[in-house]
Amino acid sequence: MEIYIREKTAGAPDTGRIPLTIYENEFVSVIGGVYEITFESDKIAFYDTGNLVLRESVEKNVSHGETGSFLSGDRKIIHKRHVAEIMKQVRLEGVGVKRLRELSSFEIFKTEVAHLLMSAPEVIVFQNPFKNLDLDERTRIVYEMAKLSV
């Protein structure tokens, strides 16, 4: 996938759009500065804890709230299996019924990643994913994200 980066940090020289090719399962980090990033894909998910609803369960947050009222029969079963697979992939088994306010910051991060993975994006964009996390949690997240990209 081709993306283009242009630095927008005040006072920085205009380098124009810099092309960057991202290969399947590649983990890329752009650190420092303010950037404008352009993607040539519509299958992009943006990490933002505002996507989650604190009063809802982990499972409902992962499933985008589609826990059944308008899904029926086979579609409901397939959706529940998909939610379970995604939760297993990010190691959230056993916490599906918990509310977000009962989770650690690391578990909330994994819930958001699972929520994003439900839409099968080609790219997930994280802006400041380490906000409010201590060093141990940051290290665990980098390790988990690397395992997801394999």
PyMOL commands that set and color helices and strands:
alter all, ss='L'
color gray80, all
select helices_A, chain A and resi 49-51+58-62+73-89+100-102+105-117+135-148
alter helices_A, ss='H'
color red, helices_A
select strands_A, chain A and resi 2-7+18-21+35-39+44-47+123-126
alter strands_A, ss='S'
color yellow, strands_A
deselect
rebuild
show_as cartoon
